[in-house]
Amino acid sequence: MKKQAGFTLVELVVVIAVLGILAATALPRFVNVQASANKAAANGLAASIRSAANLARAAWIAKGNTADLTVDVEGSSYEVNSSGWPTTASISDFLQDTGGYSEATADSGIFTKSGSSCTVTYTAVTGTAAVTGAGSVAMPKFASTETFETRGTQGMVLASLRYAQKTAIAQRKSVYVVHANLIPDKVSLCFDIACNQAVVNPENAAAYVITSSKNVDIASEIATVGFDSLGRPIPNSTVNYVVTNRKNNTHSVNITVEAETGHIH
């Protein structure tokens, strides 16, 4: 007798019952995971806003002109406040894609998403972003961490060189920028080549020392460059710095101190 293929009626009933049980138990698990994903995505948006704000402030400091309340990012000029942070009106301009999020009201710095109770609020006074409630992630214009690290370090070195030059002119005495090629690199501002007398950092009243990310290398043609009371470089020659990411050497930016004029760019 030929064997019958397929399911019997009893077997089909059993299969349907099992599928019903699985569906009933799987639904709450899916909902819980989705809630966690929404919360994580909202935190990602807040982190992206903070990163964009920090990058904007680093660019503002690097300009060396606190009276100029704009910064240039990828060829466009955006507004910052007197502390260098993006304003609530301009923070969205520093984000490449807010994908799914929109400002509750124009220029408010408060981001919400339809169908979600999550709100991300940007505070321009401190350049921070906080999450309330529980998305998609908004990406800053520089999306990779390598670019953030490299450009951030370049901004710190530029700001240090310009502050050294301005201090030398203001105090009518030579100031030296001493680079220690370590991992991470260190750059110190001093009134002597041996760095026995440090320049004071106005932000914290401590010795002016900056430290790069451990993933970023600062290469300089000479270990120490100074500025005389007229802002001219010591020695009086062009000096080049190259800031490169150790994880991805395609992320590399240059800094130049021109001879005679001491122009830093």
Stockholm file with secondary structure:
# STOCKHOLM 1.0

chainA/1-265         MKKQAGFTLVELVVVIAVLGILAATALPRFVNVQASANKAAANGLAASIRSAANLARAAWIAKGNTADLTVDVEGSSYEVNSSGWPTTASISDFLQDTGGYSEATADSGIFTKSGSSCTVTYTAVTGTAAVTGAGSVAMPKFASTETFETRGTQGMVLASLRYAQKTAIAQRKSVYVVHANLIPDKVSLCFDIACNQAVVNPENAAAYVITSSKNVDIASEIATVGFDSLGRPIPNSTVNYVVTNRKNNTHSVNITVEAETGHIH
#=GR chainA/1-265 SS CCCCCSCCHHHHHHHHHHHHHHHHHHHHHHHHHHHHHHHHHHHHHHHHHHHHHHHHHHHHHHHTCTTCCEEEETTEEEEBCTTSCBCTTTGGGGEEECTTEEESSTTCCEEEETTCCCEEEEETTTTEEEEECCCCCCEESSCSHHHHHHHHHHHHHHHHHHHHHHHHHHHTSCEEEEEECCSSCEEEEESSTTCCSBCBCTTTSSBCEEECCTTEEEEESSSEEEECTTSCEESSSCEEEEEEESSCTTCEEEEEECTTTCCBC
#=GC SS_cons         CCCCCSCCHHHHHHHHHHHHHHHHHHHHHHHHHHHHHHHHHHHHHHHHHHHHHHHHHHHHHHHTCTTCCEEEETTEEEEBCTTSCBCTTTGGGGEEECTTEEESSTTCCEEEETTCCCEEEEETTTTEEEEECCCCCCEESSCSHHHHHHHHHHHHHHHHHHHHHHHHHHHTSCEEEEEECCSSCEEEEESSTTCCSBCBCTTTSSBCEEECCTTEEEEESSSEEEECTTSCEESSSCEEEEEEESSCTTCEEEEEECTTTCCBC
//
